């Protein structure tokens, strides 16, 4: 759905920028593709989250689904304005960006809901990659406007520079949580002719902005090249989602196997007529007791009543497994939380200092360096000050 909306945004920009001359036949075709994707998305959201079996789903995720659905309901009105040339390219782009951000946010909230460290890590990688791809899509959209309108637009040029820089930051976070196969595919794109062509067109856009000489044809060339690059990024996105779904299936099988094994063991223990296995906990030195009291492994083994060892080991094994998973999940969730706080701090700086996202990020970095603090510490301070105010 995100991919089709990004294509629709770019197509409409070429159409609007050329005053309805270019991509006149492409527009209804793209509307159709996006509508088909929307039907699939709505059906999946309804079956997975909007039914009686999904009452355990966190409220924030349900709120995000509601906001995305409400945004999608406004698409027909936006399309009518576009077809009648009743909206400017920049306003149209802004509307699509807001809608796409609502859908991307579903991935972020899904990562926050996840209680499995490996799944959360993949969701964080996927969220950052799709966010980077969206920034590339926004650059494509603005470039299409800039080339097609045949006039100098300083605001567009400045925003394109910001988007180019922001892509680098977001894709770096994706690389942090991805695996070698995805990293190799990313490096291949970076070294490809597509990236070289994009960089050439970026330089050309800068030169044409200085001379104020554009042609509508360049808007179409830019859009086609940028689209090929985004399609290449879509291949990596597919790799990420495929690996995610495969891992989900693995974890489901592992959980089923654990349940089955524990059920068999419980039946065996029940047949052995164990009397009070919980009594062992009071003598196990692996649990906290008298301050600074330590014991050898032999003493620990001696303290645990051998008649109930199988059941007791099951409890300890499960406790250790939960602790290990909790530690792994905590590390990933910490990174996810930091990303939220830094994003919140950037928004506050953008509002208070009237700057763009890239400049806000630079302000955070400068503050961190001057105060000899980490980026997250500075972001926490900014958010805390605003909350108190």
HELIX and SHEET records of a PDB file:
HELIX    1   1 UNK A    2  UNK A   17  1                                  16    
HELIX    2   2 UNK A   24  UNK A   48  1                                  25    
HELIX    3   3 UNK A   52  UNK A   54  5                                   3    
HELIX    4   4 UNK A   59  UNK A   73  1                                  15    
HELIX    5   5 UNK A   75  UNK A   83  1                                   9    
HELIX    6   6 UNK A   89  UNK A  113  1                                  25    
HELIX    7   7 UNK A  117  UNK A  148  1                                  32    
HELIX    8   8 UNK A  154  UNK A  177  1                                  24    
HELIX    9   9 UNK A  180  UNK A  190  1                                  11    
HELIX   10  10 UNK A  193  UNK A  211  1                                  19    
HELIX   11  11 UNK A  216  UNK A  271  1                                  56    
HELIX   12  12 UNK A  277  UNK A  283  5                                   7    
HELIX   13  13 UNK A  297  UNK A  303  1                                   7    
HELIX   14  14 UNK A  306  UNK A  308  5                                   3    
HELIX   15  15 UNK A  309  UNK A  353  1                                  45    
HELIX   16  16 UNK A  357  UNK A  370  1                                  14    
HELIX   17  17 UNK A  375  UNK A  388  1                                  14    
END                                                                             
